[in-house]
Amino acid sequence: MRKLIYIVNFFLAVACTLVVTTTQPTVNKIETYKNISYINSEEFKQSNVNRQSDVVEETKEPEEASVEEEEVKEEIVEDEKIETDVRDQEESTTTNQENITEPVITTGNEVFVSSMSGYGADIGDYTAYGYCIKDKITFVDNEYQEVRILSGGSEYPFGTIVKVTGSAVGDFIGIVLDRGPNIGKDKKFAFDLLFNTSAEALSYGVSNNVTFEILRVGF
């Protein structure tokens, strides 16, 4: 019985050896596997390279967009700055023109020599200031009391007090409450004096070489 077991084991060992030798891969198969492995490896590498390129391009796009946004912002800021400069220049030009066309006297104690004309209260009921002159040619000022009414240029605000010396009606204190044509410091007549009637104004005529002293500017 023991011999029979040895014989069976011997044949089993031989059979296993034959199976192992017959299933060994050939050289051609190994080379084929190698080639396939090599080709797949290159494709894999190339695929990785393509994917990396795509990632780089996707990363660059936001940067380019960011640069474009910055350029747009800079253009907007520049446009706003130009508009502001133009607006400031226009305002400055307008102010300068106003100052040239209508100079305003802002301080008193100004003295100059010029001519003075006259006009009558019968040409209207109110002065340009809105003061009623139906039955009076004077105005009661808080500081200078009763003064004569004058028509003056726009450079003298309403309420300006003027000391008049050497006129046809004598010396007096006047106040600017009216406006008139050809009236102003650099015009034909510096001031126009209010009379009760136009006839009375004509009787006195024009006073030349009159000295005017500005005592107060406006009310």
TORTIMI-779166 format. One line per 5 residues: number of its first residue (from 1); their letters; for each residue x, y, z of C-alpha. Coordinates in steps of 0.05 Angstrom, whole numbers, plus 5000, padded with zeros to 4 digits. Layout:
N
NUM) a) X Y Z | ...
! end
This chain:
219
1) mrkli) 5000 5000 5000 | 5056 5049 5017 | 5090 5034 4951 | 5026 5051 4914 | 5023 5119 4947
6) yivnf) 5096 5134 4926 | 5080 5116 4855 | 5019 5162 4853 | 5058 5220 4882 | 5114 5210 4830
11) flava) 5065 5215 4772 | 5031 5276 4802 | 5098 5311 4807 | 5115 5295 4735 | 5047 5321 4712
16) ctlvv) 5056 5387 4749 | 5124 5397 4716 | 5096 5387 4647 | 5040 5436 4660 | 5087 5491 4683
21) tttqp) 5134 5484 4623 | 5077 5485 4572 | 5044 5548 4601 | 5108 5591 4601 | 5099 5651 4553
26) tvnki) 5140 5655 4491 | 5190 5708 4474 | 5145 5735 4420 | 5088 5743 4468 | 5133 5779 4518
31) etykn) 5157 5827 4463 | 5085 5840 4442 | 5066 5857 4514 | 5126 5902 4518 | 5107 5939 4454
36) isyin) 5035 5947 4477 | 5059 5973 4544 | 5107 6022 4511 | 5054 6050 4464 | 5003 6058 4519
41) seefk) 5055 6094 4561 | 5070 6146 4507 | 4996 6159 4496 | 4987 6168 4570 | 5045 6218 4573
46) qsnvn) 5019 6257 4514 | 4950 6258 4545 | 4979 6286 4609 | 5017 6340 4569 | 4953 6360 4533
51) rqsdv) 4915 6364 4598 | 4970 6407 4630 | 4968 6454 4569 | 4893 6461 4576 | 4900 6478 4650
56) veetk) 4953 6531 4634 | 4909 6563 4581 | 4849 6563 4628 | 4892 6595 4681 | 4917 6649 4633
61) epeea) 4847 6670 4610 | 4826 6701 4676 | 4892 6739 4679 | 4880 6768 4609 | 4809 6786 4628
66) sveee) 4835 6819 4691 | 4884 6861 4650 | 4827 6883 4603 | 4784 6902 4663 | 4841 6945 4691
71) evkee) 4849 6980 4624 | 4774 6995 4621 | 4776 7022 4692 | 4835 7067 4675 | 4799 7093 4614
76) ivede) 4737 7109 4655 | 4778 7146 4708 | 4814 7185 4654 | 4748 7204 4620 | 4719 7228 4687
81) kietd) 4782 7269 4700 | 4777 7302 4632 | 4703 7318 4642 | 4719 7348 4711 | 4775 7390 4683
86) vrdqe) 4731 7415 4626 | 4674 7432 4674 | 4722 7469 4721 | 4751 7508 4663 | 4682 7527 4638
91) esttt) 4661 7551 4707 | 4725 7590 4714 | 4715 7622 4646 | 4643 7640 4663 | 4665 7672 4729
96) nqeni) 4719 7712 4695 | 4670 7737 4642 | 4621 7758 4696 | 4676 7795 4732 | 4697 7831 4668
101) tepvi) 4627 7851 4644 | 4600 7871 4713 | 4656 7891 4760 | 4631 7898 4831 | 4660 7948 4880
106) ttgne) 4669 7914 4947 | 4705 7967 4988 | 4688 8039 5007 | 4732 8102 5007 | 4736 8103 4931
111) vfvss) 4742 8174 4903 | 4738 8194 4829 | 4715 8252 4785 | 4662 8245 4731 | 4595 8273 4706
116) msgyg) 4525 8267 4734 | 4458 8272 4698 | 4386 8276 4725 | 4318 8243 4713 | 4247 8254 4738
121) adigd) 4204 8212 4784 | 4147 8220 4735 | 4176 8167 4689 | 4157 8111 4736 | 4130 8094 4805
126) ytayg) 4185 8048 4829 | 4260 8044 4824 | 4297 7982 4801 | 4307 7965 4875 | 4231 7967 4884
131) ycikd) 4227 8031 4924 | 4165 8074 4912 | 4180 8145 4887 | 4110 8171 4874 | 4116 8229 4923
136) kitfv) 4189 8230 4945 | 4259 8233 4918 | 4296 8215 4982 | 4307 8153 5023 | 4316 8146 5099
141) dneyq) 4378 8104 5113 | 4391 8074 5181 | 4463 8098 5181 | 4462 8163 5139 | 4390 8185 5152
146) evril) 4354 8221 5094 | 4393 8216 5030 | 4380 8231 4956 | 4364 8174 4908 | 4414 8158 4853
151) sggse) 4415 8113 4793 | 4482 8076 4787 | 4517 8022 4747 | 4513 7948 4765 | 4583 7952 4795
156) ypfgt) 4550 7989 4853 | 4501 7944 4892 | 4435 7973 4916 | 4446 8011 4981 | 4514 8039 4962
161) ivkvt) 4525 8107 4995 | 4558 8162 4953 | 4582 8230 4976 | 4572 8280 4918 | 4613 8344 4917
166) gsavg) 4611 8401 4865 | 4545 8385 4830 | 4495 8436 4803 | 4449 8424 4863 | 4505 8429 4913
171) dfigi) 4537 8377 4958 | 4496 8319 4985 | 4496 8245 5005 | 4462 8197 4957 | 4442 8124 4956
176) vldrg) 4440 8078 4896 | 4369 8049 4888 | 4360 8051 4813 | 4392 8031 4746 | 4394 8067 4680
181) pnigk) 4424 8068 4610 | 4494 8098 4600 | 4502 8101 4676 | 4565 8074 4709 | 4635 8092 4730
186) dkkfa) 4665 8082 4660 | 4602 8106 4623 | 4581 8175 4600 | 4552 8191 4669 | 4575 8161 4734
191) fdllf) 4507 8172 4768 | 4438 8197 4752 | 4404 8240 4805 | 4329 8233 4817 | 4286 8296 4814
196) ntsae) 4211 8307 4825 | 4198 8316 4751 | 4235 8308 4685 | 4228 8384 4673 | 4264 8398 4739
201) alsyg) 4319 8350 4719 | 4328 8385 4652 | 4332 8453 4686 | 4392 8431 4725 | 4423 8396 4666
206) vsnnv) 4487 8356 4669 | 4539 8369 4724 | 4611 8360 4701 | 4674 8351 4742 | 4636 8324 4801
211) tfeil) 4674 8288 4856 | 4644 8222 4879 | 4666 8187 4942 | 4640 8117 4957 | 4626 8115 5032
216) rvgf) 4592 8047 5035 | 4582 7989 4987 | 4511 7961 4989 | 4465 7957 5048
! end
